[in-house]
Amino acid sequence: MKDKNLSIQQFNAVIGFFLLYGAGVTALGVKFLSPLFVNWNVWGLILAYIITVIIGTAIAFKSDKPIVSFIGYTLVTVTTGILIGFALEGFGYKTIVNALLVTIGVIVIMGIAAWLKPSFFLKLGPVLVLSLFALVIVELIMFAFHLAEPNLIDIIAAALFSLFIGYDWAKAQKSEITLDGAIDSCVSLYIDAVNLFLRTAGLMDNDD
C-alpha cells in the first residue's frame, strides 16, 4: 500500500513523536539491556553497535514502507540504549537529567530555526560533514597517543551536532512528506541528538 502524504504540521508532529519514542526505547535499553552486556569486551561491543546501527539505518533508508523503516529505526534506538548505558556509567542523576533537558531544548530551537531559515542550514551540509570528519580524526589521534581530551573538544562537538540537528531538520522538510519520510528523518535526528546528549553530559560532569 502506498504511503500517504501528510501535511507539514502532521509530518513534523510525527517526527517529534518518534523522537520521543526513540528516547523511551533508549532509556529502556539503558535500564534493562545494558546490564546484560556488562561482561562483553568493550571493543567487541562498539563494533557490534556500529554494525547494528549501519544495518538499522540501511533498513530504514532503503525501504519506502513505514513499518519496515520503523523496525530499522527501533533497531538503532535499542542498540544505542545498550551502549549509552556504559557511556553514562558513573554519571550522576542530575547531570543526566540536565543534559537531557539541554538536548530537548536544542532540538526544539534548531527545529524552529530550520523551519524559519531552511536554506541557511542546507548550505551548511558540506561544511558540517567536513568538520565532523576532522573532529573524528583529531579524537582518534588523541586516543592513539593517550592524550586527555580538553573540554574544548566536547564544546566543539556539541556545537557541531546542534548544527547537524538544524541541518537534518531542514533536510527533512525537503524530503517526501510521508509517514515513511518522517521515520527516515528521525534516524538522522536521533543520532544527532544522542551525540549532543553525550557531549553535553560529559561537559556537565567535568564541571561538577
C-alpha positions as CSV (number, residue, x, y, z in Angstrom):
1,M,0.0,0.0,0.0
2,K,1.4,3.4,-1.0
3,D,2.4,5.7,1.9
4,K,0.0,8.6,2.1
5,N,1.2,12.2,2.0
6,L,1.0,14.2,5.3
7,S,0.5,17.9,5.9
8,I,3.7,19.6,7.0
9,Q,2.2,20.0,10.5
10,Q,1.4,16.3,10.7
11,F,4.9,15.4,9.3
12,N,6.7,17.4,12.0
13,A,4.4,16.1,14.7
14,V,5.2,12.5,13.6
15,I,9.0,13.3,13.8
16,G,8.5,14.7,17.3
17,F,6.5,11.7,18.3
18,F,9.1,9.2,17.0
19,L,12.0,11.1,18.6
20,L,10.2,10.7,21.9
21,Y,9.6,7.1,21.2
22,G,13.3,6.7,20.4
23,A,14.3,8.3,23.7
24,G,11.9,6.0,25.6
25,V,13.3,2.9,23.9
26,T,16.8,4.0,24.5
27,A,16.0,4.6,28.2
28,L,14.6,1.1,28.5
29,G,17.7,-0.3,26.8
30,V,19.9,1.5,29.3
31,K,17.9,0.2,32.2
32,F,17.2,-3.4,31.2
33,L,19.5,-4.4,28.4
34,S,22.8,-2.7,29.1
35,P,23.5,-4.8,32.3
36,L,23.2,-8.0,30.2
37,F,26.3,-7.0,28.2
38,V,28.5,-5.9,31.1
39,N,31.0,-8.8,30.6
40,W,31.4,-8.1,26.9
41,N,34.7,-6.8,25.6
42,V,34.3,-3.1,25.1
43,W,35.7,-3.1,21.5
44,G,33.5,-6.0,20.6
45,L,30.5,-4.1,21.9
46,I,31.4,-1.0,20.0
47,L,32.0,-3.0,16.8
48,A,28.6,-4.7,17.3
49,Y,27.0,-1.3,17.9
50,I,28.4,0.2,14.7
51,I,27.4,-2.7,12.6
52,T,23.9,-2.8,14.1
53,V,23.4,0.9,13.6
54,I,24.5,0.7,10.0
55,I,22.1,-2.2,9.4
56,G,19.2,-0.4,11.1
57,T,19.9,2.8,9.2
58,A,20.1,1.0,5.9
59,I,16.8,-0.8,6.6
60,A,15.1,2.5,7.3
61,F,16.5,4.5,4.4
62,K,16.2,1.8,1.7
63,S,12.5,1.0,2.5
64,D,9.5,3.0,1.4
65,K,7.3,1.1,3.8
66,P,6.7,2.8,7.2
67,I,6.6,-0.5,9.2
68,V,10.0,-1.6,7.7
69,S,11.5,1.8,8.4
70,F,10.1,1.7,11.9
71,I,11.8,-1.7,12.5
72,G,15.2,-0.2,11.3
73,Y,14.8,2.8,13.5
74,T,13.9,0.7,16.5
75,L,17.0,-1.4,16.0
76,V,19.1,1.7,16.1
77,T,17.5,3.0,19.3
78,V,17.7,-0.3,21.1
79,T,21.3,-0.8,20.3
80,T,22.1,2.8,21.2
81,G,20.5,2.3,24.6
82,I,22.8,-0.6,25.3
83,L,25.9,1.4,24.6
84,I,24.7,4.6,26.3
85,G,24.3,2.5,29.5
86,F,28.1,2.1,29.5
87,A,28.8,5.6,28.4
88,L,26.8,7.1,31.3
89,E,28.3,4.8,33.9
90,G,29.4,7.0,36.9
91,F,27.4,10.0,35.8
92,G,25.1,11.5,38.4
93,Y,21.3,11.6,38.0
94,K,21.3,15.4,38.0
95,T,23.9,15.5,35.2
96,I,21.9,13.1,33.0
97,V,18.6,15.0,33.6
98,N,20.2,18.4,32.9
99,A,21.9,17.1,29.7
100,L,18.6,15.6,28.5
101,L,16.8,18.9,29.1
102,V,19.5,20.8,27.2
103,T,19.3,18.3,24.3
104,I,15.5,18.7,24.1
105,G,15.8,22.5,24.2
106,V,18.3,22.4,21.4
107,I,16.1,20.1,19.3
108,V,13.2,22.5,19.7
109,I,15.2,25.6,19.0
110,M,17.0,24.2,16.0
111,G,13.7,22.7,14.7
112,I,12.2,26.2,14.7
113,A,15.3,27.8,13.3
114,A,15.4,25.2,10.5
115,W,11.7,25.8,9.7
116,L,12.3,29.6,9.5
117,K,15.6,29.5,7.6
118,P,15.9,26.1,5.9
119,S,18.2,27.5,3.1
120,F,20.8,28.6,5.7
121,F,21.0,25.2,7.3
122,L,21.0,23.3,4.0
123,K,24.0,25.3,2.8
124,L,25.9,24.1,5.9
125,G,25.8,20.4,4.9
126,P,29.3,20.1,3.2
127,V,30.9,22.2,6.0
128,L,29.3,20.1,8.7
129,V,30.4,16.8,7.2
130,L,34.0,18.0,6.7
131,S,34.0,19.4,10.3
132,L,32.8,16.0,11.7
133,F,35.4,14.2,9.7
134,A,38.1,16.5,11.1
135,L,36.8,16.0,14.7
136,V,36.9,12.2,14.4
137,I,40.5,12.3,13.1
138,V,41.6,14.6,16.0
139,E,39.9,12.4,18.6
140,L,41.4,9.2,17.1
141,I,44.9,10.8,17.2
142,M,44.4,11.8,20.8
143,F,43.1,8.4,21.7
144,A,46.0,6.7,20.0
145,F,48.6,8.7,21.9
146,H,46.6,8.5,25.2
147,L,46.1,12.3,25.3
148,A,43.4,13.7,27.5
149,E,40.7,15.5,25.6
150,P,40.1,19.1,26.8
151,N,36.6,20.4,27.4
152,L,37.0,22.4,24.2
153,I,36.7,19.2,22.1
154,D,33.3,18.4,23.7
155,I,32.2,22.1,23.3
156,I,33.0,22.0,19.6
157,A,31.4,18.6,19.2
158,A,28.2,19.8,21.0
159,A,28.0,22.9,18.7
160,L,28.6,20.7,15.7
161,F,25.8,18.3,16.5
162,S,23.5,21.1,17.4
163,L,24.0,22.5,13.8
164,F,23.6,18.9,12.5
165,I,20.1,18.9,14.1
166,G,19.2,22.1,12.3
167,Y,20.6,20.7,9.0
168,D,18.8,17.4,9.3
169,W,15.6,19.0,10.3
170,A,15.8,21.4,7.3
171,K,16.6,18.4,5.1
172,A,13.6,16.6,6.4
173,Q,11.3,19.4,5.2
174,K,12.6,18.8,1.7
175,S,12.1,15.0,1.8
176,E,8.9,13.1,1.0
177,I,6.3,14.4,3.4
178,T,5.0,11.0,4.3
179,L,5.0,8.7,7.4
180,D,7.9,6.8,6.0
181,G,9.8,10.0,5.2
182,A,9.2,11.2,8.8
183,I,10.6,8.0,10.3
184,D,13.6,8.1,8.0
185,S,14.3,11.7,9.1
186,C,14.1,10.6,12.7
187,V,17.1,8.2,12.3
188,S,19.4,11.1,11.4
189,L,17.9,13.5,14.0
190,Y,18.1,10.8,16.7
191,I,21.8,10.1,16.1
192,D,22.5,13.8,16.2
193,A,20.5,14.1,19.5
194,V,22.3,11.2,21.1
195,N,25.7,12.6,20.3
196,L,24.7,16.0,21.6
197,F,23.3,14.5,24.8
198,L,26.5,12.5,25.5
199,R,28.8,15.5,24.8
200,T,26.6,17.8,27.0
201,A,26.6,15.2,29.8
202,G,30.4,14.9,29.5
203,L,30.8,18.7,29.8
204,M,28.4,18.9,32.8
205,D,30.1,16.0,34.5
206,N,33.5,17.7,34.1
207,D,32.2,20.8,35.6
208,D,30.9,19.1,38.8
